[in-house]
Amino acid sequence: MMKYKILNKKEKEKLLKEIATQYKTKDLKELLSYGFLKDKENKVYLLSKDINVQFLKETPRVGLYFCKFEKDGIRLSIEGSQLLKRFLTKSSKMLTLNQKQLELWFKGEDINIEKNLYGWFILLYNKDIIGCGKVKNGILLNYLPKERRVKELIV
């Protein structure tokens, strides 16, 4: 039994349009050249369109984790956020962190944000994309997986 649903062209276009709208990026149609898989947890993975369907039935994990459907939007993975770099504009939903905030982020802590913001943002440090986060009630909620957290960050 297949653990993934292969998204058809219409489903891929809808997903990419939602991401472009939510994060205010340029058109993402260029990403249609990838295959898109969705699992039972609503996580979406990208992979080559040339993958053998039989292989998908036999392997527990495949592709690049790109994003996850949440109740209030689409949460990009770190790699998914970085993949969108060339589609960002000055009006894209980005939040720049300072060094102290960066250290807290990679330790897995939520961060107080002085700005009156709400929603999902692509996170930057200097000009580097470090992932995606959600701001709610003045707090940047941390979704960094435990296995990617650090005790001490060397910048």
VEXDREN-2710 file (C-alpha; in Angstrom, 1 decimal):
% VEXDREN-2710
k/r/px/py/pz
1/MET/0.0/0.0/0.0
2/MET/1.3/3.4/-1.0
3/LYS/2.1/5.7/1.9
4/TYR/1.9/8.8/-0.3
5/LYS/-0.6/10.5/-2.5
6/ILE/0.9/11.7/-5.8
7/LEU/-0.4/15.2/-6.4
8/ASN/-1.7/15.9/-9.9
9/LYS/-1.0/19.1/-11.8
10/LYS/-4.1/20.8/-10.6
11/GLU/-3.3/20.0/-7.0
12/LYS/0.3/21.1/-7.4
13/GLU/-0.8/24.4/-9.0
14/LYS/-3.3/25.0/-6.1
15/LEU/-0.6/24.4/-3.5
16/LEU/1.9/26.6/-5.2
17/LYS/-0.7/29.4/-5.6
18/GLU/-1.5/29.1/-1.9
19/ILE/2.1/29.4/-0.9
20/ALA/2.7/32.3/-3.3
21/THR/-0.3/34.1/-1.8
22/GLN/0.5/33.4/1.8
23/TYR/4.2/34.4/1.6
24/LYS/3.7/37.0/-1.1
25/THR/6.2/35.6/-3.5
26/LYS/6.6/35.6/-7.2
27/ASP/4.7/33.0/-9.2
28/LEU/6.0/29.5/-8.3
29/LYS/5.0/27.7/-11.5
30/GLU/8.6/26.9/-12.1
31/LEU/8.4/24.3/-9.3
32/LEU/5.8/22.3/-11.3
33/SER/8.7/20.4/-12.8
34/TYR/9.0/18.4/-9.5
35/GLY/6.9/15.5/-8.4
36/PHE/4.8/16.3/-5.3
37/LEU/3.9/13.7/-2.7
38/LYS/1.6/14.1/0.3
39/ASP/1.6/11.8/3.3
40/LYS/-1.1/11.0/6.0
41/GLU/0.3/13.8/8.2
42/ASN/-0.3/16.4/5.4
43/LYS/3.4/16.8/4.8
44/VAL/4.4/17.5/1.2
45/TYR/7.7/16.1/-0.3
46/LEU/9.3/17.1/-3.6
47/LEU/11.2/14.7/-5.8
48/SER/12.0/14.0/-9.4
49/LYS/9.0/13.3/-11.6
50/ASP/11.0/10.3/-13.0
51/ILE/10.7/8.3/-9.8
52/ASN/9.4/4.8/-10.1
53/VAL/6.0/4.4/-8.5
54/GLN/6.9/0.9/-7.3
55/PHE/9.8/2.4/-5.4
56/LEU/7.3/4.7/-3.6
57/LYS/5.4/1.6/-2.4
58/GLU/8.5/0.0/-0.9
59/THR/10.4/2.9/0.8
60/PRO/9.5/4.5/4.1
61/ARG/10.8/8.0/3.2
62/VAL/11.4/9.7/-0.1
63/GLY/12.1/13.2/-1.4
64/LEU/12.7/16.6/0.1
65/TYR/10.4/17.6/2.9
66/PHE/8.9/20.9/1.5
67/CYS/5.9/21.9/3.6
68/LYS/3.0/20.9/5.8
69/PHE/-0.6/21.9/5.7
70/GLU/-1.6/23.4/9.1
71/LYS/-5.0/24.6/10.2
72/ASP/-4.1/28.2/9.5
73/GLY/-1.8/28.0/6.5
74/ILE/1.1/26.3/5.0
75/ARG/4.3/25.8/7.1
76/LEU/7.4/25.6/5.0
77/SER/10.3/23.4/6.1
78/ILE/13.8/24.9/6.4
79/GLU/14.7/23.5/2.9
80/GLY/11.3/24.6/1.5
81/SER/11.9/28.1/2.8
82/GLN/15.3/28.1/1.2
83/LEU/14.0/26.8/-2.1
84/LEU/11.8/29.9/-2.4
85/LYS/14.7/32.3/-2.1
86/ARG/14.7/33.3/-5.8
87/PHE/11.0/33.9/-5.7
88/LEU/11.0/36.4/-2.9
89/THR/10.3/40.1/-3.4
90/LYS/10.6/43.2/-1.2
91/SER/6.9/42.7/-0.3
92/SER/7.3/39.0/0.6
93/LYS/6.4/38.0/4.2
94/MET/9.9/37.8/5.7
95/LEU/11.1/38.5/9.2
96/THR/14.7/39.4/9.9
97/LEU/16.2/38.1/13.2
98/ASN/19.1/39.7/15.0
99/GLN/21.9/37.6/16.4
100/LYS/20.3/37.2/19.9
101/GLN/17.0/36.1/18.3
102/LEU/18.9/33.7/16.0
103/GLU/20.6/32.0/19.0
104/LEU/17.2/31.6/20.7
105/TRP/15.7/30.3/17.5
106/PHE/18.3/27.6/17.1
107/LYS/17.9/26.6/20.8
108/GLY/14.3/25.9/20.1
109/GLU/12.8/28.9/22.0
110/ASP/9.9/31.1/21.1
111/ILE/10.9/34.7/20.6
112/ASN/9.2/38.0/21.6
113/ILE/8.7/40.2/18.6
114/GLU/8.3/43.9/19.1
115/LYS/6.4/44.3/15.8
116/ASN/2.7/43.9/15.5
117/LEU/2.6/41.0/13.1
118/TYR/0.6/37.9/12.6
119/GLY/0.9/34.8/10.5
120/TRP/3.6/32.7/8.8
121/PHE/6.9/34.3/7.8
122/ILE/10.1/33.2/6.1
123/LEU/12.9/33.9/8.6
124/LEU/16.1/35.6/7.7
125/TYR/19.4/36.3/9.4
126/ASN/21.5/38.7/7.5
127/LYS/20.4/37.6/4.0
128/ASP/20.3/33.9/4.8
129/ILE/17.0/32.1/5.0
130/ILE/16.9/30.0/8.2
131/GLY/13.4/28.6/8.0
132/CYS/9.8/29.5/8.6
133/GLY/7.9/30.6/11.7
134/LYS/4.6/31.8/12.9
135/VAL/4.0/35.0/14.8
136/LYS/1.0/35.1/17.1
137/ASN/0.3/37.6/19.9
138/GLY/3.7/39.2/19.5
139/ILE/5.6/35.9/19.8
140/LEU/7.5/34.0/17.1
141/LEU/6.5/30.4/17.7
142/ASN/9.4/28.0/17.1
143/TYR/8.7/24.9/15.0
144/LEU/12.4/23.9/14.7
145/PRO/12.6/20.1/15.0
146/LYS/14.5/18.9/18.2
147/GLU/17.1/17.1/16.1
148/ARG/18.1/20.4/14.4
149/ARG/18.4/22.4/17.6
150/VAL/21.7/23.4/19.2
151/LYS/22.9/24.2/22.7
152/GLU/25.4/26.8/21.5
153/LEU/25.4/28.6/18.3
154/ILE/28.7/29.9/16.8
155/VAL/28.0/32.8/14.4
END
